[in-house]
Amino acid sequence: MIRQLLLVSEEKSTQGLFFLPEVYGHSKAEIDYHLDLLQQANFANIQHIPTGTGGIWKLGNLTWTGQEFLANAKNDPIWKKAMKTLKSAGGTASLEAIKILLEKLVVSQLQLD
């Protein structure tokens, strides 16, 4: 879902405005959790407005780190290859491991290694 939220941010966020993202097939709680992760990873500017029911999470512009990750994750064939590699290695990995894997796949595709 991190990739989906970054793509939504790139598409919809302009001039520093925050918005409530929607990701098909995911609940508000799932989206809010992943927005918190994006903020912790410094991938996007996130606005959290506390309320009596936990708060409202809004997505803003991508940070430099988020732009770099998305530049590598945006390419569908590379993303699918990365996810296939992860699945064959056990199915889960840290965001940092996924970032490194994507970078290696991009470099390999460019034949720079």
N, C-alpha and C positions, 0 to 999 in steps of 0.2 A: 504494500500500500504506500510505502514511502515514495516509490517512483511515481505512482499515480498522483499523489499530492503535489510532488514537484512539477509534474507536467501541468496540473491544474493551475498552480501558482504562476508558472511561466505564461500560460495562456491568458489568465484573467487579471492578474495583479498589475496595475499600472500606477505610476506616480505615488507609490507608497501607500495606496489604499488597502485596507484590510477587508476581507470578505469571508462569509461562511462557506467553506467548500463542501461539495457533495461528491461522493464517490459511490457509484452504483454498486449495490450489493453489500454495502457496509453500513453498520449502525453509527449513530452519532457518537456513542461511547468509543467505538473502535477508531473513528476519525479523530476524536479528541485525544485519545491516547497517542496516536501517531503524530499528531500536531505537537504534543508535548515532547515526543522523541526528536522531531525535527528541530525544535527549539534547543533542546539539550545538545544536539549534534552541531548546532550553529549552521543548519542548512537553509533555514528560512526565518524571516521575521514573523513572529507569532504574537498575537495580542490575546491575553487571557483576561476576561472580565469576570471577577468572582460574583456568584449569585448564591442564593440559598440552596440551589440544587446542584452545586458543583462548579458552575461557571459556563461561560461561553468562550469558545476558542475560535479565533479568526486567523486566517492565513494571509500573509502579506508577500512582499517581494522575496525572491531568493537571495541568499547571501553569496559571496564569492565561492565559498565551499560548496554550497548547494548547486551553483551554476556548474562548477567543475564536475561534480558527481553526475548531474543530469546530462552534461555533454557526452559522457561515456555511456550512460544508461539509456539515453534516448533512442539509440540505434536498435531497432527490434531484433535483428539477427544476433547482435552481440549480447543483448539482454537475454534472449532465449538460450544462447549458448552458455552464458553465465549461470542461469537458473538450472540448466541441464547438468552442468558440472557440479553445482551445489547439491542437487538431488542425488547424484551418483556418489557423492562423498558423505551422505548422511542427511541431507535436507536442510540443515540450518547453518548459519554462520553469522558472525557479527557484521555490523554495518561497515566497519573498517575492512574486514576480510572481503566483503562484496566489492567495496571500492577498489581495493588492490587487484582483485580478479578482473574487474571491468577494465582497469587501466592496462593490465597485461594483455587482455584480449584486443583492446584498441591498438596497442603498440604492435602486437602480432599481426593484426590485419593490415597495418601500415607498413609492415616488414621493416621495422626500425630496431628490432631486438638483435 
